[in-house]
């Protein structure tokens, strides 16, 4: 099992910045990749950014150039730096870990990000 605990988030004005952190514990050596998803009210959960063990990253088009995902393997923590935030970035953000040989998903509890116009 892999457990994830998120921190960060909050309320910010459009154009501002926020940073999210996600600390992993448990069977951390089985983690294949980590990332961030978000879910806005009435919408499906969507991928925001992922990062593999080798450091390869992937972003949804809407956040490219504004968000940066990174990880500190020594701290078993993944980060999401969000700059130039827009009201449409408002959502609950979830940390995700893909782990084990069968790519099991673990999720954090979610953290609210609200961007006011």
BAMIPA-52247 format. One record per residue (C-alpha): residue number from 1; residue in three letters; x, y, z. Coordinates in steps of 0.1 Angstrom, whole numbers, plus 2048, in hexadecimal, padded with zeros to 3 digits. Layout:
<pts>
+-----+---------+-----+-----+-----+
| num | residuo |  px |  py |  pz |
+-----+---------+-----+-----+-----+
| NUM |     ALA |   X |   Y |   Z |
...
+-----+---------+-----+-----+-----+
</pts>
This chain:
<pts>
+-----+---------+-----+-----+-----+
| num | residuo |  px |  py |  pz |
+-----+---------+-----+-----+-----+
|   1 |     UNK | 800 | 800 | 800 |
|   2 |     UNK | 80A | 824 | 7FA |
|   3 |     UNK | 7FC | 840 | 80E |
|   4 |     UNK | 7FB | 864 | 802 |
|   5 |     UNK | 7F7 | 884 | 817 |
|   6 |     UNK | 7F3 | 8A5 | 806 |
|   7 |     UNK | 7F9 | 8C8 | 811 |
|   8 |     UNK | 7F6 | 8EB | 802 |
|   9 |     UNK | 7DA | 8F9 | 7EE |
|  10 |     UNK | 7C3 | 915 | 7F8 |
|  11 |     UNK | 7B5 | 935 | 7EA |
|  12 |     UNK | 7C8 | 94C | 7D2 |
|  13 |     UNK | 7C0 | 967 | 7B9 |
|  14 |     UNK | 7C4 | 962 | 794 |
|  15 |     UNK | 7E8 | 965 | 78A |
|  16 |     UNK | 7F4 | 959 | 7AB |
|  17 |     UNK | 808 | 93A | 7B5 |
|  18 |     UNK | 802 | 91C | 7CC |
|  19 |     UNK | 817 | 8FE | 7D4 |
|  20 |     UNK | 80A | 8DB | 7DD |
|  21 |     UNK | 81E | 8BF | 7EE |
|  22 |     UNK | 817 | 89A | 7F1 |
|  23 |     UNK | 82A | 883 | 808 |
|  24 |     UNK | 82A | 85E | 801 |
|  25 |     UNK | 82E | 843 | 81B |
|  26 |     UNK | 82B | 81D | 81D |
|  27 |     UNK | 837 | 808 | 800 |
|  28 |     UNK | 849 | 826 | 7EF |
|  29 |     UNK | 862 | 810 | 7DD |
|  30 |     UNK | 846 | 802 | 7C8 |
|  31 |     UNK | 83B | 825 | 7BB |
|  32 |     UNK | 83E | 827 | 795 |
|  33 |     UNK | 832 | 84B | 790 |
|  34 |     UNK | 821 | 866 | 7A4 |
|  35 |     UNK | 80C | 883 | 799 |
|  36 |     UNK | 7EF | 89B | 79E |
|  37 |     UNK | 7CB | 89A | 793 |
|  38 |     UNK | 7AF | 8B3 | 798 |
|  39 |     UNK | 78A | 8B2 | 799 |
|  40 |     UNK | 774 | 8D1 | 795 |
|  41 |     UNK | 750 | 8D2 | 7A0 |
|  42 |     UNK | 73A | 8BE | 787 |
|  43 |     UNK | 758 | 8B3 | 773 |
|  44 |     UNK | 76C | 893 | 771 |
|  45 |     UNK | 78E | 88F | 781 |
|  46 |     UNK | 7A9 | 898 | 769 |
|  47 |     UNK | 7CE | 893 | 768 |
|  48 |     UNK | 7E3 | 8B2 | 76E |
|  49 |     UNK | 807 | 8A6 | 76F |
|  50 |     UNK | 81B | 887 | 775 |
|  51 |     UNK | 83F | 87F | 77C |
|  52 |     UNK | 850 | 85D | 779 |
|  53 |     UNK | 86C | 84F | 78E |
|  54 |     UNK | 884 | 859 | 773 |
|  55 |     UNK | 877 | 87D | 774 |
|  56 |     UNK | 863 | 87D | 754 |
|  57 |     UNK | 846 | 894 | 756 |
|  58 |     UNK | 824 | 898 | 745 |
|  59 |     UNK | 80B | 8B4 | 746 |
|  60 |     UNK | 7E8 | 8BB | 73B |
|  61 |     UNK | 7E9 | 8D5 | 720 |
|  62 |     UNK | 7D6 | 8EF | 734 |
|  63 |     UNK | 7F2 | 8F1 | 74F |
|  64 |     UNK | 811 | 8EF | 739 |
|  65 |     UNK | 828 | 90C | 73F |
|  66 |     UNK | 817 | 915 | 760 |
|  67 |     UNK | 819 | 8F6 | 776 |
|  68 |     UNK | 838 | 8E2 | 77F |
|  69 |     UNK | 838 | 8C0 | 78F |
|  70 |     UNK | 857 | 8B4 | 7A1 |
|  71 |     UNK | 861 | 89A | 7BA |
|  72 |     UNK | 87A | 895 | 7D6 |
|  73 |     UNK | 881 | 870 | 7D8 |
|  74 |     UNK | 894 | 874 | 7F9 |
|  75 |     UNK | 875 | 882 | 809 |
|  76 |     UNK | 85D | 86C | 7F5 |
|  77 |     UNK | 84A | 88C | 7EC |
|  78 |     UNK | 83C | 89A | 7CC |
|  79 |     UNK | 835 | 8BF | 7C7 |
|  80 |     UNK | 81F | 8D3 | 7B0 |
|  81 |     UNK | 829 | 8F7 | 7AB |
|  82 |     UNK | 80C | 90B | 79B |
|  83 |     UNK | 813 | 92D | 78D |
|  84 |     UNK | 7FD | 945 | 779 |
|  85 |     UNK | 7DE | 935 | 788 |
|  86 |     UNK | 7BD | 93A | 776 |
|  87 |     UNK | 799 | 937 | 784 |
|  88 |     UNK | 795 | 917 | 76F |
|  89 |     UNK | 7B1 | 907 | 783 |
|  90 |     UNK | 798 | 906 | 7A1 |
|  91 |     UNK | 794 | 8E2 | 7AC |
|  92 |     UNK | 79C | 8C8 | 7C6 |
|  93 |     UNK | 7BF | 8BC | 7BE |
|  94 |     UNK | 7C7 | 898 | 7C6 |
|  95 |     UNK | 7EA | 888 | 7C8 |
|  96 |     UNK | 7ED | 867 | 7B7 |
|  97 |     UNK | 807 | 84A | 7B9 |
|  98 |     UNK | 809 | 82E | 7A0 |
|  99 |     UNK | 819 | 811 | 7B1 |
| 100 |     UNK | 821 | 7EC | 7AF |
| 101 |     UNK | 823 | 7D5 | 791 |
| 102 |     UNK | 7FE | 7D9 | 78A |
| 103 |     UNK | 7FE | 7FF | 78B |
| 104 |     UNK | 7E7 | 803 | 7A9 |
| 105 |     UNK | 7DB | 826 | 7B0 |
| 106 |     UNK | 7DD | 837 | 7D2 |
| 107 |     UNK | 7CE | 859 | 7D8 |
| 108 |     UNK | 7D2 | 875 | 7F1 |
| 109 |     UNK | 7B5 | 884 | 803 |
| 110 |     UNK | 7B3 | 8A2 | 7EC |
| 111 |     UNK | 7BA | 8C7 | 7F2 |
| 112 |     UNK | 7A5 | 8E4 | 7E6 |
| 113 |     UNK | 7B4 | 8FE | 7CF |
| 114 |     UNK | 79E | 91D | 7C8 |
| 115 |     UNK | 7A8 | 938 | 7B0 |
| 116 |     UNK | 794 | 958 | 7B2 |
| 117 |     UNK | 790 | 96F | 794 |
+-----+---------+-----+-----+-----+
</pts>
